[in-house]
Amino acid sequence: MKKHKILYKTRGRKKMKLGNFDLNKTHLGDCMELAKKLPDNSIDLVVTSPPYADTVSYGHKVKVFNSEEYVNWFLELFKEAQRFLKPTGSFILNINDRATNGERSTYVFELVYRIVKETGLKMFDRYIWFKKSALPMPGEKRLNDRIEYIFHFVKDTKKFKTYTDRVRVPYKEVSLKRFKSKVHGNDIILPDGTTKLSQRGSSKPHPKGAKPITVFRFDTCSALRGLKHPAPYHPQLPEFFIKWLTDEGDIVLDPFMGGGTTAEVCIKLNRKFIGFDINPEYIKMSEERVKNSIKKYKSNKNLKEFY
Ligand SMILES: C[S@@+](CC[C@H](N)C(=O)[O-])C[C@H]1O[C@@H](n2cnc3c(N)ncnc32)[C@H](O)[C@@H]1O
């Protein structure tokens, strides 16, 4: 585990640096500018939920991009990520689109396409966040929308790290039954037209449980009480990816830190973090949350090593 030099302590909190940035701190500014100052190959994981196009305003000085401007604006961060991400690292992007005037916008698909074509990052996978609760959609034609997208980009499809055993889940009854029947593969059609059963998959359940599926049932922020930020994500989202994709002591970046959810999860799991946010009010919120989280998790065995 790479150690960062502890430079000094203020009010009981350790200060560690990454380049010119203090670690375990959310820095005020435009992430497009601040990201340029991150050292090369220095970040283990980016997990973030940016402002979506045409939606919430995050303060009177913060520009809300329309869907035409959005992709060019956001692409800059991914160009930087290709430089500052470690080859073992991942970039997890939670994003959504909207339907207006009868049409769902396509900017998310354009963004993903251009990230892959223009930045050198690879898309390892795409996941669906199925929201356990959501407001009903108005109108008769459109069905109730209960999903958001999560995209997983990596710099190197062979070198990026995962710790799947840490996120395994109990098997469903039906899967365990399938393991008991001798074969559980699909029919394969042979060149002569006959079929045989494939032996795909293992014949025994994994002792630590099943691999999670690519649809996540995270709660929405409405399940959180008392947070003042207008659009926080639920800690379950960053927690899953931080556990799956990083080790203790690794550095997690949230370039749109908002009310500090990613920071709180990093403290809970003994990871270091760097945050950016453009709105000073949210920086205050996030600092408050960090202080409270350090108190809340002070009994964690390794917390003192990093905070
Ligand atoms: C969807 S919110 C993030 C919420 C966060 N995940 C949480 O749980 O609180 C997006 C955040 O991005 C910030 N933001 C918008 N434009 C920014 C920019 N150019 N640079 C840095 N932060 C920005 C907003 O102030 C807002 O707090």
The ligand as a Gaussian input file, in Angstrom:
#p B3LYP/6-31G(d) Opt

LIG

0 1
 C      -25.371000      15.948000      -8.589000
 S      -24.465000      16.982000      -7.558000
 C      -23.394000      15.859000      -6.728000
 C      -23.994000      15.352000      -5.475000
 C      -23.100000      14.430000      -4.666000
 N      -22.898000      13.153000      -5.333000
 C      -23.701000      14.177000      -3.290000
 O      -24.018000      13.040000      -2.957000
 O      -23.914000      15.163000      -2.569000
 C      -23.382000      17.829000      -8.630000
 C      -22.447000      18.812000      -7.946000
 O      -21.546000      19.316000      -8.943000
 C      -21.186000      20.641000      -8.608000
 N      -20.651000      21.268000      -9.842000
 C      -21.317000      21.725000     -10.923000
 N      -20.458000      22.162000     -11.870000
 C      -19.210000      21.963000     -11.374000
 C      -17.902000      22.175000     -11.875000
 N      -17.691000      22.691000     -13.090000
 N      -16.837000      21.847000     -11.101000
 C      -17.025000      21.322000      -9.860000
 N      -18.249000      21.103000      -9.324000
 C      -19.322000      21.396000     -10.076000
 C      -22.465000      21.244000      -8.080000
 O      -22.207000      22.367000      -7.257000
 C      -23.095000      20.052000      -7.335000
 O      -22.777000      20.101000      -5.960000

